[in-house]
Amino acid sequence: MAAANPVTTHEHNATETFHDQVPCIGTGEITITYNEVDHTTENANSFHTTFTQTGTFSAVMDQGGTSSGRFTNWGNFNTDTSGQQANGTFIFSLTVKSGVGAGTHFNENAHFTGPVDADGNPDFSLAKVAFDNVRCH
């Protein structure tokens, strides 16, 4: 049996700015500040990766006003070397604490079980299980 090759990386107080959707609220110029941990393990038979990212966001909304709050993003992916036995799960949550949409919560939970293509993308036509649940409340 081949030895595992684990790699773990950390980011602290990382900042990114981009234009995108603030879930349930609208589009805007979003700045996130976050901490993140990524962990990957490979061996001769399989590949596993997981990450956790949590932090704050502020957004200048396209329709006017600002929003700010907190978010957490988590995911994992596992596959055998053939790509025929793969699964992945993704969870994202966001709470708008102030400004446009204050008090709004967003949750997303997605999962896939089945084969992946040569680039590691899920082949949804052959999925054994696939769902993406989204909720604004």
WOJOZI-V352074 format. One record per helix or strand. SS is the DSSP state (helix for helix, strand for strand). FROM is the first residue (numbers start at 1). LEN is the number of residues. If there is no record, write none. Layout:
ss->SS from->FROM len->LEN
ss->SS from->FROM len->LEN
//
This chain:
ss->strand from->5 len->18
ss->strand from->26 len->17
ss->strand from->46 len->16
ss->strand from->66 len->15
ss->strand from->86 len->14
ss->strand from->105 len->10
ss->strand from->116 len->1
ss->strand from->122 len->1
ss->helix from->124 len->3
ss->strand from->129 len->8
//
